[in-house]
Amino acid sequence: MHAKDILIDGFNRIQEEVHAAVEGLDTDALNARPTPATNSVTWLVWHLTRVQDDHIADAFDLDQVWWGQADNWEKRFGLDLPRHDTGYGHGPAKVAKVRVADPGLLTGYHDAVHEQSHKALRALTAADLERVVDVRWDPPVTLGVRLVSVLSDDLQHVGQAAYVRGLLQSAPA
């Protein structure tokens, strides 16, 4: 098995878990926050997808799906946030701004980002994984390290979304 096949499998698992976390939830549940200081399923899925979109686009010199395609997810979401915002460092007030009226918006955007990521990953060579993509760190970050970082971050956040979903579904009515 090649390294790219392992990465593809990992990113496929993120997509599966995003759908499992979102599907069947109504708008109220998607946007609910168990406490004012915690994240909603909506925010967690939006954030993990924005990070994947931002980092994959940067690493492969692509346009972000958020604004770069005919679907124009940025406008469809209509969030009162800067264009390049990925959710990094959001406090409770900004988390509260990330809401959706349709669960299909979350899964649709994630699926579009997944497709772009999948195309980029399928074209990877072993040598590509050694390419430096960020010199701001010591040691500089290679593409392989960046991809594992995105994979790790996204799996953590989709696990959090599944946990929030479970909390909401087990709460007394």
N, C-alpha and C positions, 0 to 999 in steps of 0.2 A: 504494500500500500504506500502510495506517495504522500508526502506531507500535505499537498493541496487537497487530497481526498479526505484527509482527517479534518482539515479546516472546513471543507464543504459540508461534511457530516455535522460538525459543530454548529455551523450557521443554519443548517437545516433544522437542527434541534431547537434553536432559538425560535425559528418561525413556528414550529409545531407548538411550542410552549406559549408563544404569544397568542395563538389562536385559542388554545385551551384556557388561558387566563381571561380572555375577552368574551368568547362566544357564550351566549345565553344570558349575559348580564344586561339589564336594562340601563337606561341612561343614568338614573339615580344611583345605581350601584357602581357603575363605572366611574362616576365623578365623586362618589362619597369618599371622605377621608375619615378613618377611624377616630382620629383626634385632630384638632386644628394644626398640630405640628407634624403630622404624618402625610405621606403621599397617597394619592388615589391610584387605582389601576390605570386610569387614563394617563395621569402624569408619568407613571413608571414606564408604560409602553411607549408613549410619545418620546420620552427622554431616551430610552435605550435605542429607539429607532433613529432619533436625531443624531445620537453619537455615532451609530453605525454609518449613517448616511454621510455625516461630516468627515469621519476618519477614512472611510473607504474612498470617498471622492477625492480627498486630499492625497492619499497614498497612491492612487492610480491616475491622478490628474484628470478627473472626471467632473462634470457638473453635479452638484447635489440634486437629488431627486426632489427635495423640498421645494426648490424653485425652478429647476432646470428642465422640466418636461411639460408636455401639454396639459397634464393633470393639475399642475400648479397647486400642490398640496398646501403650500404656505397660505395662499388665498382661501382655499377650501376650509382650512382649519380656522382662519380668521382670528388668530390669537393676538392679543395686544402685547406683543413681544418683538424685540429687534429680530431682523431677518436671520442673523447668524446664531441666534440663541439656541443652545442645545439642552438647556436646563441645568448645566453645570453651575453649582453654587446657589441654586434657587432656595430662597427662604419661603416660609408659609404664604406670604402675599403673592409671590410669583407662581408658586405651585397652584394656588387657587385660580389663577388665570387660565390654566390649561384644562379646558373642559370640552367635551364633545356632545353632540346631540344624537349621533349615530355611531354605533360600535363599528360599522363597516368602514368608517373613516379611518379609525385606528388600524384595523387589519389591512385595509387597502393600501395605506401609506407604507405599512411595514412590508407588505408583499412586494410593492414596487421597489423599495430599498433592497429587499432580499434578492430580487431578480437582478438588480445592478451588481450587488455584491457577488452573487453566484457567477455571473458572466466574468467578472474580474478574476475571481478565484479559479475558474476553469482554465484561464489563460496563463496561470502562474507556472513558472519554471523554478527549479531548485535555486538557480542563481538569483532570481528575483527576490527570494526571501532574505538574501544577504544585503540587498540594496538599502542604504541608509535613507530614512525618510524624515528624520528629525534630529538635527544636530544640537538642539537646545539642552540635551541631556548628556550626562557623562556616565557610562559610555553612550555614544549616539544610538538612537533607536533604529533598528532595522525593520524592514517590512514584516518579516516573520514575527518579531516581537510585538509590533503594533497590532497585527492581526490577532495574536493571542490575547493581547490586552483588551481589544474590543470584544472578543469572544467571552472573556472572563467577566467583563463589566456587564455585558448584555445578559449573560446567564444569571448573574447575581440579581439584576433588576427584574428579570422575568420571574425568578423565584420569589422575589418580594411581591410582585403583582399577584402571583398565585396565593401567597400567604394572605394578602389583603382581601382577596376574593373569598378565601376560606373564612376569615374573620367576619366579613359582611354576611356571608351565607349562614353562619352559625349564630349570629346575633338574634336575640329574642325579638319577635315582631312587635 
